[in-house]
Amino acid sequence: MRRLLLIATLSVLSFLSCTGGWISTTSKAANLTEQQQGEVPTEIQDQIQKLSSQIPISRAEATCALARARATAAIPALVKLLADDTEINQPVCGERGNWSDDKTPKTTPGEMAAVALAKIGKESVEPLIGALTGATPVARANAAFGLGLIRDERSVEPLIGATKDADAHVRAKAVWSLGLVGDSRAVEPLSNALRDSEAKVRSQAAWALGLKGDQRSVEPLIAALSDESLNVQSQAAWALGLKGDQRAVEPLAAALHANSDHVRSQAAWALGLKGDSRAIEPLITALRDSNPHVRSQAAWALGLKGDQRAVGPLKVALNDGDEHVRKQAAWALKMRRISGDDRE
């Protein structure tokens, strides 16, 4: 649970920082000069032609080559390819794209085109905004995805508009992308998206709000703890853990009694980040949860607290039947000694 924020952030930025595989250090300035002069290199023209290949993997591989070259001349063709939802296996171009939360190692030429457009950079923003009103939901969803990867403020209002798209997949991609754009204009639309008819959209909205340092979303996220979808509940608990707002303490404590092990575990994690003594007794109770992962998260959370009430229960947890729980309890007790509070 503690790694979720890091995983979520690294997964969407990994292609930007990668120095190997299909990401190249080709000079953007040199490419722009060449292409602005109308002198599109033959190799770029060849790759643009391959975007129309009958072979799906060839189309995807061409997007990688054009991304390496930061080929602005390819932007119109790449935008057209956004509608291509032919499923292909990863890795593509030697790299496994890990920007999605989908466990299946699949991608599409359209998704790869969005990544390529993002790699080309700011020149792609306006064409991608235009594609948000495209004829097919696939193209609109991939356009929203590409805009999220670029993270340009020009995309905020168009993405807000896309949160009302008729297609749920487009709405989900739009709220995901708004989570990556550091702009306060996104908070209210994302809070509204917590009431979307589709659970996937609501879950993505909760995740996105967790990345926003804005307290306006606290009450909507608290309400989402009672969502009919367990995944939405879990994401809401995670997001509330990142908020420095004590209004969430009691709702998160109540979530320690949720039917889902995952929700209870996330609630324990979130309470560990709250500097509020009201969290102690619920977390102590969670040390006796039927699920070992919940118990280990409760032990971890109590390790962050400087409360004497936790010492005895943590010592009992040293004899837990689960090895990870025992390790977390030992760590929690060690933290007390490090902080200078080693009273019995």
N, C-alpha and C positions, 0 to 999 in steps of 0.2 A: 504494500500500500504506500509506504514512504517513497517508493521509486516512481510512482505513477506520474507525478508532475514532470520529473526529469525525463521519463520515457516519452510522455506525450510531447514535450518540447523538442527533444533531440530528434524524434521520429519525423517531425515536419521540417526540421532544418538541416538534416543530415546531408541531403543532396547539395546544399549550398556550401558546406564546409569540406566536402570530400575532395581530395587532391588526386585521387587515382581513378581507375575505371573510365567512365565516359565523361567525367567532368575535367575540362582542360583549362590550362592557363593561357590560352590563346588571347592575344591582346584585343580587347573590345574596340579600342580606338582605331586600330589598324583595319579591322573588319568593317567598321562603320565608314571609314574613309573610302575604302574600296567599293562598298556597295552604294554609298551616296553618289559616287561618280558614275554609277551605272555599270561598273565593271565587275559583275558578279562572277567569281571564279568558276571555272568549269566544274570543279569538284562539288561546289555548292549547288550548282544547277543539277548535277547528277543526283545528289541526295534529295533535292526537291522533287525530281521526277520519281524517285523511289517511294515517295509518300503516296503515290497512286498505284503502287505495285499490287498485284493480285495476291501476294503472299503476306499475311498479316505481320509475321515477325520481321519481314523486310521493311514494312512501313514503320514499325516501332524502332528498329535499329537506325533507320534514317533520321528519326527525331533525335536520337542520341548524337549522331554525327553533326546535325545542325545545331544542337545545343552546345557541343564542344566548340564549334566555330562561332557561336553567338551570331548566327546568320540572320540579320534583320530582314534580308531579302526573302526569307522563308516564312515570315510571319503570316501572310495571307493564306498560304497553303497549310500551315500548321493550324490556323484557326479553323479552316475547313475540316481538318482531320479530327477536331474535337468531337465530332458526331460519331466517330468510329468506335463501336463498343464490342468489337470482336475480341473474345477472350483469348489470351495467350498466357503461357507459363512464364513465370520469372525463374531465374534472373534474366534480365534483358540488358544487353551491352555490358555484360560482366558485373552488373550491380543489381542487388535485390532492393527494390524500392520499398521502404518501410514507413511510408507516410500514412498508411491506412491502418484502421483498427481491425481490418479483416484478417483472420488467421490464414485464409487460403492464399497460397503463393501465386496469385493470378494478377494480371493487369490487362490493359487494353491499349491499342494504339492511340485512342483518344486521350486516355489518362497520361500516356507518355508525351503526347503533344502538349498537354497543359504544363507538364514539368519542363519541357523544352522551352516553351514560351516564357515561363518564369525565369529560367536560366538566362535567356536572352536579355530579360530585364525590363526596365521602365518603358522601353519602346513598345512593349506588348500590352501595356495596361489599357489603353484606349481600345485596341482591337478586342481584348478580352471583355471589356465592359460592353462593347457592342454585341458580343456573342452571348451575353446574359439574356438577350431577348431573341435568341435563335429559335428555329422552328422545332428542334427536337429536345426533349428533356436531357438526353445524354450530353449534348453539346452545352447546354446551359449549366449542368452540374459540373462538367469539366472546366468550363470557364470560371465558375465560382471557385473551384479548387485552385486553379492557376492564380487567380487574384489573391487568394489567401497566402500562397507561397511567396508572392512578390511583396505583399504587405505595404501597399502604397495608399496614402490617405485619399486619393481620388476614387478608390474603389469602395469606400465606406457606404456612401448613400446608395450606389447601385446594388451592393450586397444586402443592404437593409431592405431594399425593394424586393430582392430575390427571396427573402425570408417569407414572402407571401405568395411565392410561385405555386401554381396548381399542382406541381409534382413534388412529392415528399422528399425524393432523393436530392432534388435541387435545393429545397429548403434546408436539408441537413448539411449539405456542402456549404451553403451560404452562412449558416450559423457557425459552423466549424471555422470558416475563414474569418469571420468577424471576431472570433476568439483570438486570432493571431494579430489583428490590427489594433494597435494600442490607441484606441480612440473612444472617448466617453460617450459618443453618439450611439455606440452599439449597445449600451447597457439596457436601455428600455426595450428595444426590439428583441434582444436576447431574453429578457425577462418575460416578454409576451410569448416568445417561442416555447417557454416552459409549459404553455397551455395548448401547444399544437396537438392536433388529432393523432399524430404518429409518434409512437414512443421513441423511435430513432432520432427524430428531430428534437424531442424534449431532452433526451440524454445528451445529445451534442450541445444543446443550449446550456445545460448545467455545466458541462465540461468547459465551455467557452467562458461562462461567467466566473468559473474558478480562477481564470487567468486575469480577471479584471480587478483592480484594486479600488472597487467602488462599492460602497455599502448599500446602495439602492437595491441591490439584488438580494440582500440577505433575507427579507421577508418572502419573496417569491421562491427562493431556494428552500426555505423552511417548509413552505407549503408543498414543495416537490418531494419532501421526505415521506409524504403520504401518497405519492403517485401510485397508480395501479401497477406500473412497471417496476420490477425490482432493480433493473439496471438504472432507471432514472433515479430511484431512491439512493442507490449506491453513488452515482455521480454527484448527486446533490450533497450527500454527506462529505464526499471528497472536497467539493467546492467550498462548503461551509468551513471545513478545517483550515482553509487558506485565508479565511476572513478574520480579521482582528475584531470581531464583534461578539460580545458576550450574549446577545439575544439567542444565539444558536445553541448555547450549552444545554438547556433543558430539553429542547427538541432532539438534540443528538443523544442525550441520555436516554430518552424514550426510544430512540432508534436502536439502542442496544438490546431491545426485546423484539426486534423485527423477526419475521419468519425466515428471512434469508441469512445464511451464515456470512455471505459477502457484505450485506448491508451492515450487519452487526460489527464486522471487522473494520469496515470503513468508518463507522461511527466511533469506534474505539480509537482508531488512528486520529480522527479529527479532534476528539476530546483531548488527546495528548498535546495538541497544539494550543489548547485554551488555558490561559493563566487564570483559572477560576476554580475555587475550592469546591464548588458544587459538582465538579466532575469526579471527585475522589471516590465517593461511596459507590456511584454507578460503575466505575471502573473496577473497584474491588469486587463487586458482585460479578462482573464480567470475567474475573479470574476463575470462576467456577462454571463458565459457559460450557455447553456440550461439545463445542467445536474447538479443536486445539489452536487453529489460526486466530480465532477471536481471543482466546486466552493469551496467546503470545503478544497480540497487539495491545491488549489491556496491560500486560506487564510492561511492555515498551512505553506505553503512555504514562504509566505510573512512575516510570524511571525519570520522566521529565518533571515530575512534581516534587516539591520539597515538603511533603506532608507526612508526618509521623504515622498517621493512620495506615499507610500503605506497607509499613515495614513487616508487620506480622503476616499479613496475607501473602506478601511476596516471599517470605521465608517458607511458607507452606507450599508455594508454587515451585520451590526448588526441588520438591519431590513429585512434581507432576509426571504423569505417564508419558508425556510427549517431550522429546529431547529439546525441541526448539523452544517450548514454553520454559523449560528449566534454564536454558541459556539466556533467554530474555529476562527472566526473573533475576538471575545472577547479575546480569548487566545492570538492571535497575537498582539493585542493592549496591553495586559498585559505584554507580553514579552518586548515591547518597554519601558514600565515604569520600568521594572526590570533592563533593560540595561542602564537606566538613560536618555533615549531619549523620553521625554514626551511632546515635542513641539507640538503645534497645527498646 
